[in-house]
Amino acid sequence: MNAVLVNVILGHSARISDHYSGKHHLSIEEIRSQYHASMYRIAITEETNGSRIVKLEEQVKVQEEEHRALVEELASLRASSSTKDKTIQILNEQAADLARRVETMGPRMGSQGHNSENFSPARQKAELLLET
């Protein structure tokens, strides 16, 4: 049992006994009125705290909806991040494959009278660095 609830009940009992000191028999109406007067303080049921419970339930629902939305957003961000990483990896592989094709095309084109160095930007950059 909650300590606060026990203290409230004891306080009301003491107040009733102080108010009716000297009386051995209380009328049923007096007991009923004191009981009803103190119930809103000690009651923990939905009937007495209905509006507060409804507000708390609404707050919980809002928090749960926000949580679900954030989880979904995080999942979509992770998915898009992995998609971007895969796209970058595929593009890098395609660029490397294209560079290999150009390198292999260079000697064939050179034998046909074309300048193979025009097809290799990496080779041109290396030659510029060597010249300086």
Phi and psi in degrees as a GROMACS rama.xvg file:
@    title "Ramachandran Plot"
@    xaxis  label "Phi"
@    yaxis  label "Psi"
@TYPE xy
-69.3695  133.726  ASN-2
-63.6875  -36.8435  ALA-3
-64.42  -41.9653  VAL-4
-61.9163  -42.1807  LEU-5
-62.8022  -44.2134  VAL-6
-63.3033  -38.4766  ASN-7
-64.9605  -44.6336  VAL-8
-63.0802  -44.1531  ILE-9
-63.9789  -39.5332  LEU-10
-63.0638  -42.6085  GLY-11
-67.1366  -38.104  HIS-12
-63.483  -42.1221  SER-13
-65.4467  -40.2435  ALA-14
-64.5447  -40.3098  ARG-15
-64.1676  -44.2723  ILE-16
-68.3264  -35.1836  SER-17
-65.8381  -41.3679  ASP-18
-66.7954  -36.7081  HIS-19
-109.382  31.1613  TYR-20
-62.2849  139.753  SER-21
93.2679  -18.6169  GLY-22
-92.8542  133.732  LYS-23
-94.3371  -27.9925  HIS-24
-125.305  119  HIS-25
-93.8558  145.98  LEU-26
-74.9983  153.468  SER-27
-62.2932  -33.4673  ILE-28
-67.2767  -38.3041  GLU-29
-66.523  -42.9306  GLU-30
-64.1813  -44.1675  ILE-31
-62.2389  -43.564  ARG-32
-65.9159  -40.4681  SER-33
-67.1628  -39.0982  GLN-34
-63.0238  -48.3646  TYR-35
-65.6318  -34.5479  HIS-36
-66.9895  -32.0416  ALA-37
-94.1674  -12.0344  SER-38
-63.2853  -36.8163  MET-39
-65.1675  -21.9913  TYR-40
-85.5261  -32.0996  ARG-41
-104.667  -10.5925  ILE-42
-74.4692  141.202  ALA-43
-123.258  17.5896  ILE-44
-90.6349  166.285  THR-45
-67.9189  -27.394  GLU-46
-63.979  -41.0639  GLU-47
-87.117  -30.9329  THR-48
-111.109  31.3097  ASN-49
-56.4631  -47.7144  GLY-50
-65.6208  -38.2401  SER-51
-66.9337  -41.9093  ARG-52
-65.6334  -40.1824  ILE-53
-62.5433  -42.9957  VAL-54
-62.2327  -43.0474  LYS-55
-64.8982  -39.9646  LEU-56
-63.1446  -40.4157  GLU-57
-63.9007  -41.6085  GLU-58
-63.6712  -40.1742  GLN-59
-63.5508  -43.2573  VAL-60
-62.0206  -42.599  LYS-61
-62.8861  -44.0351  VAL-62
-63.2178  -40.5134  GLN-63
-65.3961  -40.1459  GLU-64
-64.536  -42.7619  GLU-65
-62.9162  -39.9217  GLU-66
-63.0125  -46.223  HIS-67
-60.8413  -43.0524  ARG-68
-62.74  -41.8981  ALA-69
-67.2004  -38.5367  LEU-70
-64.5262  -42.712  VAL-71
-64.2651  -41.3911  GLU-72
-64.2565  -41.1257  GLU-73
-63.1902  -42.1476  LEU-74
-63.0887  -41.9263  ALA-75
-67.8602  -36.5591  SER-76
-64.8142  -41.5873  LEU-77
-64.3068  -41.2372  ARG-78
-64.3506  -44.1655  ALA-79
-67.7026  -34.2895  SER-80
-65.3556  -44.6662  SER-81
-67.9439  -33.3794  SER-82
-65.1473  -42.6652  THR-83
-62.186  -43.7992  LYS-84
-61.2521  -42.1969  ASP-85
-65.7208  -40.1784  LYS-86
-63.4711  -43.5799  THR-87
-62.2443  -42.1713  ILE-88
-63.3831  -44.0406  GLN-89
-63.3926  -43.5562  ILE-90
-63.7059  -39.9084  LEU-91
-62.9915  -41.7198  ASN-92
-64.9503  -40.743  GLU-93
-65.4261  -39.5959  GLN-94
-64.8937  -41.5668  ALA-95
-65.3205  -40.3316  ALA-96
-64.3076  -42.5379  ASP-97
-63.8672  -40.2903  LEU-98
-63.1522  -40.0973  ALA-99
-64.108  -40.5426  ARG-100
-63.7662  -43.114  ARG-101
-63.9664  -40.6042  VAL-102
-63.6678  -40.6791  GLU-103
-74.7235  -26.1274  THR-104
-75.2917  -25.9057  MET-105
-56.1265  -53.9931  GLY-106
-63.1023  -36.0355  PRO-107
-66.6313  -41.3023  ARG-108
-68.4155  -35.1798  MET-109
-65.2091  -35.7599  GLY-110
-72.0327  -18.4988  SER-111
-94.2188  6.50667  GLN-112
99.3856  3.39504  GLY-113
-92.7414  153.528  HIS-114
-82.8056  111.076  ASN-115
-71.7205  -20.4144  SER-116
-69.1607  -23.3401  GLU-117
-67.6132  -19.4523  ASN-118
-92.7131  -3.80195  PHE-119
-124.76  92.8779  SER-120
-63.0643  -32.4551  PRO-121
-65.4717  -39.9552  ALA-122
-66.1999  -38.5591  ARG-123
-64.1002  -42.4825  GLN-124
-63.9206  -40.8313  LYS-125
-63.4018  -40.9763  ALA-126
-65.9312  -38.3636  GLU-127
-63.4196  -40.4373  LEU-128
-66.8236  -36.5853  LEU-129
-70.0012  -33.1156  LEU-130
-69.7429  -31.0908  GLU-131
